[in-house]
Amino acid sequence: MSACLQAVMGSHATIRLDHVTKRFPLGLDGGFTAVEDVSLEVQAGEFVAVVGPSGCGKSTLLGMISGLLSPTTGRILVEGEEVTGINKKLGYLFQRDALLPWKSIRDNVALPLLFRGWEARRARAQAGEWIQRVGLTGFEGYHPHQLSGGMRKRASLATTMVYQPDIILMDEPFAALDVQTRNLMENDLLEIWAQERKTVLFITHDLEEAIALSDRVVVLTASPGRVKGAYDIPLGRPRTVTEVRFHPAFGPLYESMWKDLKDEVRISYEKSRRLA
């Protein structure tokens, strides 16, 4: 096993990817390999970020862990059980909010509980608690189109957390927000994570975001995505996202990770230019 894989493999894991490859069939070209031979573990209660250039298979990894996609080769285990279909133990926060436009924020947040058989009054009460926790008190009766992007993202976070999943997958959830709103959402996420200690796998393009949020950062190569390196983040908690960059360890961490990432970004860019 290579040194970089040893850095991300442990003895006990909540999420385990064992030599996972995913190929998509594409006409006569023999298909497209999104990720190749990825081995990775995430421990219970750990916050792990995955960074890599565009098109390196980051979202594909989450799709396979959630059961939305099946690996071509290799195995994925969640809490010791091989993933063979949609896993209801997981929470999944997508890049775009998945709120139903015809339902109020309260009804959107309560919906996952109703799907799980909760009585309506109890579900609405639990939804109200999470609406309060994400700072949307007073907006329970609003519809998604009446809220700002940041407020919709808060509602999406509440919708994911309301049924208390032990594992949360996040696919660049704050990428579309302005910098100020994104920093507020990141701090809110850290506060909730500190209280709940869920296992989080977080996809991002932003190295600063990855360092600020995570216990560990995994760097992927350009397509097909492979594990290139893994970094423990030796920053104490609690953290404030906007102040992390002033920590003495931040600069050396960022520099080391960027050395791993910059060549992959260049390779990805050159590939996209050739395809164009």
C-alpha positions as CSV (number, residue, x, y, z in Angstrom):
1,M,0.0,0.0,0.0
2,S,1.4,3.4,-0.9
3,A,2.3,6.0,1.7
4,C,-0.6,8.3,0.8
5,L,-3.1,5.5,1.1
6,Q,-1.7,4.5,4.4
7,A,-2.3,8.0,5.5
8,V,-6.1,7.7,4.9
9,M,-6.6,4.0,5.9
10,G,-7.3,3.1,9.5
11,S,-8.5,0.0,11.4
12,H,-12.1,1.1,12.1
13,A,-14.1,3.4,9.9
14,T,-17.7,4.6,9.4
15,I,-17.0,5.1,5.7
16,R,-14.6,2.8,3.8
17,L,-13.8,2.8,0.2
18,D,-11.7,-0.2,-0.9
19,H,-9.9,0.2,-4.3
20,V,-13.0,1.8,-5.8
21,T,-13.2,2.6,-9.6
22,K,-16.1,4.0,-11.4
23,R,-16.4,4.0,-15.2
24,F,-19.3,5.4,-17.2
25,P,-20.0,3.9,-20.7
26,L,-19.8,6.5,-23.4
27,G,-20.5,5.3,-26.9
28,L,-17.7,3.7,-29.0
29,D,-14.9,5.3,-26.9
30,G,-15.0,2.6,-24.3
31,G,-16.3,4.8,-21.5
32,F,-15.1,7.5,-19.1
33,T,-13.2,6.6,-15.9
34,A,-14.3,9.2,-13.2
35,V,-12.4,7.7,-10.3
36,E,-9.8,5.0,-10.2
37,D,-8.5,2.7,-7.4
38,V,-9.6,5.0,-4.6
39,S,-9.1,3.7,-1.0
40,L,-10.2,6.0,1.8
41,E,-11.6,5.8,5.3
42,V,-13.5,8.3,7.4
43,Q,-13.7,7.6,11.1
44,A,-16.8,8.2,13.3
45,G,-17.3,11.8,14.2
46,E,-14.5,12.9,11.8
47,F,-14.9,15.9,9.5
48,V,-13.0,15.1,6.2
49,A,-12.8,17.4,3.2
50,V,-12.0,16.2,-0.3
51,V,-10.4,18.7,-2.8
52,G,-9.4,18.3,-6.4
53,P,-9.7,19.9,-9.8
54,S,-13.0,20.1,-11.7
55,G,-14.1,16.8,-13.2
56,C,-11.9,14.6,-10.9
57,G,-14.8,12.5,-9.6
58,K,-15.5,14.2,-6.2
59,S,-19.3,14.2,-6.7
60,T,-19.1,10.6,-8.1
61,L,-17.5,9.5,-4.8
62,L,-20.4,10.9,-2.9
63,G,-22.9,9.3,-5.3
64,M,-21.4,5.9,-4.7
65,I,-21.2,6.3,-0.9
66,S,-24.9,7.3,-0.8
67,G,-25.9,4.4,-3.1
68,L,-27.1,6.6,-5.9
69,L,-24.3,5.1,-8.1
70,S,-22.6,1.7,-8.0
71,P,-18.8,1.2,-8.3
72,T,-17.5,-0.5,-11.3
73,T,-14.9,-2.3,-9.2
74,G,-14.1,-2.2,-5.5
75,R,-16.2,-2.1,-2.4
76,I,-17.8,0.7,-0.3
77,L,-18.8,0.0,3.3
78,V,-20.8,2.3,5.5
79,E,-20.8,1.3,9.2
80,G,-19.4,-2.0,8.3
81,E,-22.1,-2.9,5.7
82,E,-21.5,-2.9,2.0
83,V,-23.4,-0.3,0.1
84,T,-25.9,-2.0,-2.3
85,G,-28.6,0.7,-2.6
86,I,-29.8,4.0,-1.2
87,N,-28.7,4.3,2.4
88,K,-31.3,6.0,4.6
89,K,-28.7,6.5,7.4
90,L,-27.0,9.2,5.4
91,G,-27.8,12.9,5.0
92,Y,-26.9,14.5,1.6
93,L,-26.5,18.2,1.1
94,F,-26.3,19.0,-2.6
95,Q,-24.7,21.9,-4.4
96,R,-28.2,23.2,-5.2
97,D,-30.9,23.3,-2.6
98,A,-33.5,20.6,-3.1
99,L,-36.4,22.4,-1.4
100,L,-39.9,21.9,-2.9
101,P,-41.0,25.3,-4.2
102,W,-44.7,24.8,-3.4
103,K,-44.1,24.0,0.3
104,S,-43.3,26.4,3.2
105,I,-39.9,26.2,4.9
106,R,-41.5,24.5,7.9
107,D,-43.1,21.8,5.6
108,N,-39.9,21.3,3.7
109,V,-37.9,20.7,6.8
110,A,-40.6,18.4,8.2
111,L,-40.8,16.3,5.1
112,P,-38.0,13.9,5.8
113,L,-39.6,13.0,9.1
114,L,-43.0,12.4,7.5
115,F,-41.3,10.1,5.0
116,R,-39.9,8.2,8.0
117,G,-43.4,7.7,9.5
118,W,-43.4,10.5,12.1
119,E,-46.8,11.9,13.1
120,A,-47.4,15.3,11.5
121,R,-47.6,17.4,14.6
122,R,-44.4,15.9,16.1
123,A,-42.6,16.3,12.7
124,R,-43.6,20.0,12.5
125,A,-42.4,20.6,16.1
126,Q,-39.0,19.0,15.4
127,A,-38.8,21.0,12.2
128,G,-39.4,24.2,14.2
129,E,-36.5,23.3,16.5
130,W,-34.1,23.0,13.6
131,I,-35.4,26.1,11.9
132,Q,-34.5,27.9,15.0
133,R,-31.1,26.3,15.2
134,V,-30.2,27.5,11.7
135,G,-31.4,31.0,12.4
136,L,-34.6,31.1,10.3
137,T,-37.1,31.8,13.1
138,G,-39.9,34.0,11.7
139,F,-39.5,32.5,8.2
140,E,-41.3,29.2,8.8
141,G,-44.3,30.1,6.6
142,Y,-42.2,31.5,3.7
143,H,-41.6,29.6,0.5
144,P,-38.2,29.0,-1.0
145,H,-38.5,31.7,-3.7
146,Q,-39.1,34.3,-1.0
147,L,-35.7,33.7,0.7
148,S,-32.1,34.7,-0.2
149,G,-29.6,32.1,-1.4
150,G,-28.1,31.9,2.1
151,M,-31.4,31.4,3.8
152,R,-32.4,28.6,1.4
153,K,-29.1,27.0,2.2
154,R,-29.8,27.2,5.9
155,A,-33.2,25.6,5.2
156,S,-31.5,22.9,3.3
157,L,-29.1,22.3,6.2
158,A,-32.1,22.0,8.6
159,T,-33.8,19.6,6.2
160,T,-30.7,17.4,6.2
161,M,-30.1,17.5,10.0
162,V,-33.7,17.2,11.2
163,Y,-33.8,13.4,11.0
164,Q,-30.4,13.2,12.7
165,P,-28.3,11.2,10.2
166,D,-25.1,9.8,11.7
167,I,-23.2,10.5,8.4
168,I,-23.5,13.7,6.3
169,L,-22.3,14.0,2.7
170,M,-21.8,17.6,1.5
171,D,-21.2,18.4,-2.2
172,E,-19.8,22.0,-2.4
173,P,-22.9,23.2,-0.4
174,F,-21.7,26.8,-0.1
175,A,-20.0,27.3,-3.5
176,A,-22.8,29.5,-5.0
177,L,-22.9,31.9,-2.0
178,D,-21.1,35.2,-1.8
179,V,-18.0,35.2,0.4
180,Q,-19.6,36.8,3.5
181,T,-22.6,34.6,3.5
182,R,-20.5,31.5,2.9
183,N,-18.3,32.4,5.9
184,L,-21.4,32.7,8.1
185,M,-22.7,29.3,6.8
186,E,-19.3,27.7,7.4
187,N,-19.3,28.9,11.0
188,D,-22.9,27.8,11.5
189,L,-21.9,24.3,10.2
190,L,-18.9,24.1,12.5
191,E,-21.1,25.1,15.5
192,I,-23.7,22.4,14.6
193,W,-21.0,19.8,14.0
194,A,-19.3,20.6,17.4
195,Q,-22.7,20.0,19.1
196,E,-23.7,16.9,17.1
197,R,-20.3,15.3,16.2
198,K,-21.7,13.7,13.0
199,T,-19.4,12.1,10.5
200,V,-18.9,14.5,7.6
201,L,-17.5,14.1,4.2
202,F,-17.2,17.5,2.5
203,I,-16.5,18.2,-1.1
204,T,-14.9,21.5,-2.1
205,H,-12.7,23.2,-4.6
206,D,-11.5,25.8,-2.0
207,L,-8.4,24.9,0.0
208,E,-9.0,27.6,2.6
209,E,-12.5,26.2,3.2
210,A,-11.1,22.7,3.5
211,I,-8.5,23.7,6.0
212,A,-10.9,25.8,8.0
213,L,-13.5,23.2,8.4
214,S,-11.8,19.8,8.5
215,D,-9.9,17.4,10.7
216,R,-8.3,16.0,7.6
217,V,-8.1,17.0,3.9
218,V,-7.7,14.5,1.0
219,V,-6.4,15.7,-2.3
220,L,-7.4,14.0,-5.5
221,T,-5.6,13.9,-8.9
222,A,-7.1,15.2,-12.2
223,S,-9.5,12.8,-13.9
224,P,-9.5,9.9,-13.3
225,G,-9.5,10.9,-9.6
226,R,-7.0,9.1,-7.4
227,V,-5.8,9.8,-3.9
228,K,-2.7,11.9,-4.2
229,G,-2.2,13.0,-0.6
230,A,-3.8,13.4,2.8
231,Y,-3.2,16.1,5.4
232,D,-4.1,16.1,9.1
233,I,-5.2,19.7,10.1
234,P,-3.4,20.5,13.4
235,L,-5.7,23.5,14.3
236,G,-7.5,23.5,17.5
237,R,-11.3,23.7,17.9
238,P,-13.5,25.6,18.2
239,R,-12.5,27.6,15.1
240,T,-13.7,30.7,13.4
241,V,-13.4,30.4,9.6
242,T,-12.5,34.0,9.0
243,E,-9.6,33.8,11.5
244,V,-8.1,30.5,10.5
245,R,-5.9,32.1,7.9
246,F,-4.0,34.0,10.7
247,H,-3.0,30.8,12.5
248,P,0.8,30.1,12.2
249,A,0.1,26.6,10.8
250,F,-2.2,27.8,8.1
251,G,0.4,29.1,5.6
252,P,2.6,26.0,5.5
253,L,-0.5,23.8,5.3
254,Y,-1.9,25.7,2.4
255,E,1.4,25.8,0.6
256,S,2.0,22.0,0.9
257,M,-1.6,21.2,-0.2
258,W,-1.3,23.6,-3.1
259,K,1.9,22.0,-4.3
260,D,-0.1,18.7,-4.5
261,L,-3.0,20.3,-6.2
262,K,-1.6,22.9,-8.6
263,D,-0.3,20.4,-11.2
264,E,-3.6,18.5,-11.1
265,V,-5.5,21.8,-11.8
266,R,-3.2,22.5,-14.7
267,I,-3.7,18.9,-16.1
268,S,-7.4,19.2,-15.8
269,Y,-7.4,22.6,-17.5
270,E,-5.3,21.3,-20.4
271,K,-7.6,18.3,-20.8
272,S,-10.7,20.6,-20.9
273,R,-9.0,22.9,-23.5
274,R,-8.2,19.9,-25.8
275,L,-11.8,18.6,-25.5
276,A,-13.1,22.1,-26.4
